[in-house]
């Protein structure tokens, strides 16, 4: 897929969200990774569903999101829950008059050990 082409599995509204967090093409997505991009979309104040994370992971792997393995989906579900939980905690801290920056950031899981990869 050429870098200038539309990101596979991603519709127009999601593509607009991605552009707003600096992801304009598949190369940008692959450089950051689907989980990091999802975290940036959430941190920007959007409320994406798990479907966006699946779509981006599928685009990373150059497949339809429904072709993702169950192991990869499990990693993505956990990451989405962690990211959305941290965002909720930051919103709650802000509502209570606390500094939301004191809420720990969520780190993307290390997939270098083959976790969620197709090689398992």
CORZIVEN-V190167 format. One record per backbone hydrogen bond with DSSP energy under -1.0 kcal/mol. NH is the residue of the N-H (numbers start at 0). CO is the residue of the C=O. E is the energy in kcal/mol with one decimal. If there is no record, write none. Layout:
[[NH:CO:E] [NH:CO:E]]
This chain:
[[4:1:-1.8] [9:6:-1.7] [14:10:-2.5] [15:11:-1.9] [16:12:-2.0] [17:13:-2.7] [18:14:-2.4] [19:15:-1.9] [21:18:-1.6] [22:17:-3.0] [28:24:-2.0] [29:25:-2.9] [30:26:-2.3] [31:27:-1.9] [32:28:-3.2] [36:32:-2.3] [37:33:-2.6] [38:34:-2.3] [39:35:-2.2] [40:36:-2.3] [41:37:-2.4] [42:38:-2.8] [43:39:-1.7] [44:41:-1.9] [45:40:-1.7] [51:48:-1.2] [53:49:-2.5] [54:50:-2.7] [55:51:-2.6] [56:52:-2.4] [57:53:-2.6] [58:54:-2.2] [59:55:-2.6] [60:56:-2.0] [62:57:-2.9] [66:63:-2.3] [67:64:-1.4] [72:68:-2.5] [73:69:-2.2] [74:70:-1.9] [75:71:-2.3] [76:72:-2.8] [77:73:-2.2] [78:74:-2.4] [79:75:-2.7] [80:76:-2.5] [81:77:-2.4] [82:78:-2.8] [83:79:-2.9] [84:80:-2.2] [85:81:-2.2] [86:82:-2.1] [87:83:-2.2] [88:84:-2.2] [89:85:-2.2] [90:86:-2.4] [91:87:-2.4] [92:88:-2.4] [93:89:-2.3] [94:90:-2.4] [95:91:-1.6] [96:93:-1.6] [97:92:-3.1] [101:98:-1.9] [102:99:-1.4] [113:110:-1.6] [116:113:-2.2]]
